[in-house]
Amino acid sequence: MRFGIFVLGGIFGGQDHGDALRRAAEAVVAAEAAGFDEAWIAEHHFLSYGVCPSAVTFAAHALGATSRITLGTAVSVLSTTHPVALAEQTAMLDQLSGGRFVLGVGRGGPWVDLEVFGTGLDRYENGFPESLDLLLRSLTEDTVSAEGPRFVFREVPMVPRPHTRPRPPVAVACTSRATVELAAVRGLPMLLGMHIGDQEKAELVAWYEKAAVEAGRDPAAVRHMSTVLAYVAADRESATRELRASMPGWLADGLAGYVPVDGRPRPSRDPVAYTELLCSLHPVGSPAECADQLRASAERTGIEHVLMMVEGGGSRERTLATIERLGAEVLPALRGSRPDQQSRSSGLWLSS
């Protein structure tokens, strides 16, 4: 199995933006020390749910503060950024880190971000395949041009070229079967969110495998990722009680910040019920309970690449303690014996 942490830089309690960002940055350093393989950062705009507006910028900072761990974006939003600019940034981080960077991308949502950044609703609703293909070409080819409905420009050289060939690894956040099919046809691994359980994740994996085979791809050539909430305490009851005290306030304030760009209804989710759902779905409890849940989830879904959201306790101290206990008491139970971290090839991300 392969394990990473997932941080959002969310605002809990009386924290300010700097507190949230510093907690997330410290979490990455702690994850490397604890033996995690990866650390992933979310990207949001205009929300206290997560105050990192550029996952690539955060990853650059974290790469400079670490020496072994891989950094990933979960995700960089293609609906509000230019694919070629994102490819340039990816290639630069891939070069400077010696291949320790993974680009996770997603379609995003119909939020006011589209208005602020001037990309428009069409980029969200219809432009994701075109944006993704331009991104992949920009990472793979020495020169790139575009004649599509949304991107039109003359041929230009891609500078710098990436360190990792044929290109740095790219993953796609998938929340619908249409996006699953899009990823499968291109041979890209899925990044599945913590808002769904094992049964739905297993169904998406099965749908991916079907679409990949139909497209002439080998579905075994990629490793999908499952995002989960992870929290370690004396037992499941204690862990759930502590998360109930910290997460609903963060969720209530953060999720209320999503503002649609058009007249569609604002999304609504009860923060208490959502906290209860997450606690019921994911590895929350004693180290043994967390290990058992992670092992069982891998068996049910077929996904052995897990990203753990470790900020649920809210404070810096609880976040760092969670990472330390996961590394010391949970990961070894799943790995059996500690693997050579450096032997894990990024080639597992890519199909042929």
SVG drawing of the C-alpha trace seen along z (x, -y; Angstrom):
<svg xmlns="http://www.w3.org/2000/svg" viewBox="-32 -39 48 47">
<polyline fill="none" stroke="black" stroke-width="0.4" points="0.0,0.0 1.0,-3.6 0.0,-6.3 -0.2,-10.1 -1.7,-12.9 -4.2,-15.3 -4.4,-18.8 -6.8,-21.6 -5.6,-24.5 -9.0,-25.0 -10.0,-27.6 -10.9,-26.0 -12.1,-27.9 -10.3,-31.2 -7.4,-30.5 -6.4,-33.0 -5.3,-32.4 -1.6,-32.2 -2.4,-29.7 -4.1,-27.4 -1.4,-27.6 1.4,-27.1 -0.4,-24.1 -0.7,-22.6 3.0,-23.3 4.1,-21.7 1.9,-18.7 3.9,-18.0 7.2,-18.0 5.8,-15.9 4.4,-13.4 7.8,-13.0 9.3,-12.3 6.5,-9.8 7.2,-7.8 4.4,-8.8 5.0,-8.5 3.2,-11.7 1.4,-14.9 -1.4,-16.4 -2.9,-19.9 -6.3,-21.1 -7.0,-24.3 -9.9,-26.7 -10.8,-30.3 -12.7,-32.7 -13.5,-30.0 -12.5,-29.3 -13.0,-25.6 -9.5,-25.8 -7.4,-28.9 -4.8,-27.7 -5.7,-29.4 -2.7,-27.8 -1.9,-24.2 1.1,-24.5 2.6,-27.3 2.0,-25.4 3.7,-22.3 6.7,-24.4 7.1,-25.6 6.7,-22.1 9.1,-20.6 11.7,-23.1 11.1,-22.1 11.4,-18.3 13.8,-15.9 12.0,-12.6 8.2,-12.9 6.2,-13.4 3.9,-16.5 0.6,-16.4 -2.2,-18.9 -5.7,-17.8 -6.6,-19.5 -5.4,-22.2 -8.7,-23.5 -8.5,-23.4 -11.7,-25.5 -9.9,-28.6 -6.4,-28.3 -4.7,-28.1 -3.5,-24.5 -0.2,-25.6 0.6,-27.8 -0.1,-24.9 2.1,-22.6 5.0,-25.1 4.6,-25.2 4.4,-21.4 7.5,-20.9 9.5,-23.4 8.6,-21.7 9.3,-18.3 12.7,-19.5 13.6,-21.2 12.4,-18.4 13.9,-15.6 10.4,-14.0 8.8,-14.5 5.7,-16.3 2.3,-14.9 -0.3,-17.1 -3.9,-16.3 -6.4,-18.2 -10.2,-18.6 -13.1,-20.3 -14.0,-22.4 -17.5,-23.8 -19.9,-26.4 -18.6,-28.9 -17.9,-32.6 -14.3,-31.8 -15.2,-31.5 -16.4,-35.1 -13.5,-36.5 -10.9,-34.9 -12.8,-35.5 -12.8,-31.9 -16.6,-31.7 -19.2,-29.0 -18.5,-27.3 -15.0,-26.3 -16.6,-24.5 -19.5,-22.9 -17.9,-22.0 -14.2,-22.8 -12.7,-20.2 -11.7,-17.6 -10.2,-20.2 -8.2,-21.7 -7.0,-18.3 -5.8,-17.3 -4.0,-20.6 -2.4,-20.1 -1.2,-16.6 0.2,-17.6 2.0,-20.5 3.7,-18.2 4.6,-15.6 5.6,-17.4 8.5,-19.8 6.2,-22.3 2.5,-22.9 -0.2,-24.8 -4.0,-24.9 -6.9,-25.3 -9.7,-24.3 -12.9,-26.2 -11.5,-27.7 -7.7,-27.8 -6.2,-29.1 -2.5,-30.0 0.5,-29.5 3.1,-26.9 5.4,-27.6 8.3,-25.7 7.5,-24.2 10.2,-25.5 11.4,-23.9 10.9,-20.3 10.1,-18.1 12.5,-15.8 10.1,-12.9 9.5,-11.3 7.3,-10.8 5.7,-13.4 5.2,-14.0 2.3,-12.0 -1.2,-13.4 -4.3,-12.3 -8.0,-13.3 -10.5,-14.0 -13.6,-12.0 -17.1,-12.6 -19.2,-11.4 -19.1,-8.5 -18.5,-10.9 -15.2,-12.1 -14.3,-8.5 -14.6,-7.6 -12.6,-10.7 -9.8,-9.6 -10.0,-6.0 -9.7,-6.8 -6.5,-8.8 -5.0,-6.2 -5.0,-8.6 -5.6,-7.4 -8.7,-8.6 -8.6,-10.7 -11.7,-9.8 -13.0,-12.0 -13.8,-11.3 -17.5,-12.3 -18.3,-8.8 -17.9,-5.4 -16.3,-2.1 -19.2,-0.8 -19.5,-3.9 -15.7,-3.9 -15.7,-0.3 -18.4,-1.0 -16.4,-3.9 -13.3,-1.6 -15.4,1.0 -16.8,-1.6 -13.2,-2.9 -12.0,0.7 -14.8,1.2 -14.1,-2.1 -10.4,-1.5 -10.7,1.9 -13.1,0.5 -10.5,-2.2 -7.7,0.3 -6.1,-0.6 -4.9,1.7 -6.7,0.6 -4.0,2.5 -1.4,0.0 -2.7,-2.8 -3.1,-3.1 -6.2,-5.0 -6.3,-7.1 -8.9,-7.1 -9.2,-10.1 -10.3,-9.4 -10.7,-11.1 -8.1,-9.7 -8.0,-10.4 -6.3,-8.4 -7.4,-8.4 -7.8,-5.9 -10.8,-4.3 -13.5,-5.0 -15.8,-6.6 -13.2,-9.1 -12.0,-9.9 -15.6,-10.5 -16.3,-12.7 -13.2,-14.9 -14.1,-15.2 -17.7,-16.2 -16.2,-19.1 -14.0,-20.4 -15.4,-19.6 -19.0,-20.9 -18.0,-24.6 -15.3,-24.4 -17.7,-22.7 -20.5,-25.2 -18.4,-28.3 -16.4,-26.8 -19.1,-25.2 -21.3,-28.3 -18.7,-30.1 -19.5,-28.3 -21.3,-30.9 -22.7,-29.8 -21.8,-32.0 -25.3,-31.8 -28.8,-31.5 -28.6,-27.8 -29.3,-27.0 -26.4,-27.3 -25.2,-23.9 -26.3,-22.8 -25.0,-20.1 -25.8,-19.8 -22.3,-20.0 -23.2,-17.8 -24.7,-15.1 -21.7,-15.3 -19.3,-14.9 -21.2,-11.9 -21.1,-10.4 -17.4,-10.9 -16.7,-9.4 -18.8,-6.4 -17.0,-5.8 -13.4,-6.3 -10.5,-5.2 -11.4,-6.9 -10.5,-5.3 -7.6,-3.4 -4.5,-2.6 -5.8,1.0 -9.2,-0.1 -7.8,-2.5 -5.5,0.2 -8.4,2.6 -10.6,0.0 -7.9,-0.9 -7.2,2.8 -10.9,3.6 -11.4,0.6 -8.6,1.6 -10.1,5.0 -13.5,3.7 -12.4,1.0 -9.3,2.5 -7.5,-0.8 -4.3,-0.5 -3.2,-4.2 -4.7,-6.2 -4.6,-9.9 -5.6,-10.7 -7.2,-14.0 -5.4,-14.7 -6.7,-18.1 -10.0,-17.0 -9.0,-17.6 -8.7,-21.3 -5.6,-22.3 -1.9,-22.2 -1.2,-19.9 -3.9,-17.4 -2.9,-17.4 0.7,-16.7 -0.2,-14.1 -2.5,-12.3 0.3,-12.2 2.8,-10.9 0.5,-8.1 -0.5,-7.1 3.1,-6.8 4.2,-5.0 1.2,-2.8 -1.0,-2.4 1.2,-2.4 3.6,0.4 0.7,2.6 -0.4,2.3 3.0,2.5 4.2,5.4 7.7,4.2 8.9,0.8 9.5,0.5 12.3,-1.3 10.6,-4.7 12.9,-5.6 12.0,-2.4 8.4,-3.5 8.4,-4.5 6.3,-7.3 5.8,-5.0 3.0,-3.4 0.9,-6.5 1.0,-6.1 -0.3,-3.7 1.8,-2.8"/>
</svg>
